[in-house]
Amino acid sequence: MKLLIADDDRETAESLAELLELFLAPLQVVLAFDGVQALEAATAGGSAFDAILTDIEMPRMDGINAALRIKSSLGRATPVLIALTGHVGISKLGAITDAFDHVLVKPVKIDELVHLLRAL
């Protein structure tokens, strides 16, 4: 399985990658630390991720806009998009449901995330 994890908190992204590697081996993880990096990684030729996990609030481009642009760019080849968020204003809820296949609230329950990813 190949995942893209995007979170502006470097420690959070790295910790999540390490945890998932314990439960989903063999696993290849690419990290991005803002929405622009996530978009670039997701749309680079040959990337072919199985899923993209992204924080909602990130610098340069938020996770919602990154997800919508990934969908626009990849079309039917878009991987499963999973939002990871600690706080979402009510004004963003509609945009989140349009942009993502799944929304998980931080702190993410690792067993719930592993179950979701194994189902892919």
GIWO-V198397 format. One record per pair of residues at least 24 apart in sequence whose ideal C-beta (glycine too) atoms are under 10 Angstrom apart, sorted by the first residue. I is the first residue (numbers start at 1). GAP is how many residues later the second one is. Records with the same first field share a line. If there is no record, write none. Layout:
I = GAP, GAP
This chain:
1 = 24, 25, 26, 27, 28, 48, 49, 50, 116, 117, 119
2 = 24, 25, 26, 27, 28, 45, 46, 47, 48, 49, 77
3 = 24, 25, 26, 27, 28, 46, 47, 48, 49, 50, 76, 77, 79, 114, 117
4 = 24, 25, 26, 27, 28, 33, 34, 37, 38, 43, 45, 46, 47, 48, 49, 50, 66, 75, 77
5 = 24, 25, 26, 27, 28, 33, 36, 44, 46, 47, 48, 49, 50, 77, 79
6 = 24, 25, 26, 27, 28, 29, 30, 31, 32, 33, 35, 36, 46, 47, 48, 49, 52, 55, 57, 60, 61, 78
7 = 24, 25, 26, 27, 31, 46, 47, 48, 49, 50, 51, 56, 77, 99
8 = 24, 25, 26, 27, 29, 47, 49, 50, 51, 52, 54, 55
9 = 24, 46, 49, 77, 97
12 = 43, 72, 74, 94, 95, 96
13 = 40, 41, 42, 71
16 = 37, 68, 90, 92, 94, 97
17 = 36
19 = 89, 91, 94, 95
20 = 33, 90, 93, 94, 97
22 = 88, 92
23 = 87, 88, 90, 91, 92, 94, 95
24 = 26, 89, 90, 93, 94
27 = 90
29 = 24
32 = 26, 34
33 = 25, 26, 27
34 = 24, 25, 26, 27, 28, 29, 32
35 = 24, 25, 26, 27, 28, 29, 30, 31, 32, 34, 35
36 = 24, 25, 29, 30, 33
37 = 24, 29
38 = 25, 27, 28, 29, 31, 32
39 = 26, 27, 28, 29, 30, 31, 34
40 = 26
41 = 25, 29
42 = 24, 25, 27, 28, 29, 31, 32, 36, 37, 39
43 = 26, 27, 29, 30, 31, 34
47 = 27, 30, 32
48 = 26, 29, 31
49 = 25, 28, 29, 30, 31, 32
50 = 29, 30, 67, 70
51 = 28, 29, 30, 31, 50, 51, 62, 65, 66, 69
52 = 26, 27, 28, 29, 30, 31, 48, 49
53 = 27, 28, 29, 30, 31, 47, 49, 51, 55, 60, 63, 64
54 = 27, 28, 29, 30, 31, 45, 46
55 = 28, 29, 30, 31, 51
56 = 27, 28, 29, 30, 31, 32, 33, 36, 39, 40, 43, 44, 47, 50
57 = 28, 29, 30, 31, 32, 35
62 = 30, 33, 37
63 = 29, 33, 36, 37
64 = 24, 28, 31, 32, 34, 35, 36
65 = 30, 34
66 = 33
67 = 28, 29, 31, 32, 33, 34
68 = 27, 30, 31, 32
69 = 30
70 = 29
71 = 27, 28, 29
79 = 41
80 = 36, 37, 39, 40
82 = 26, 31, 34, 35
84 = 24, 29
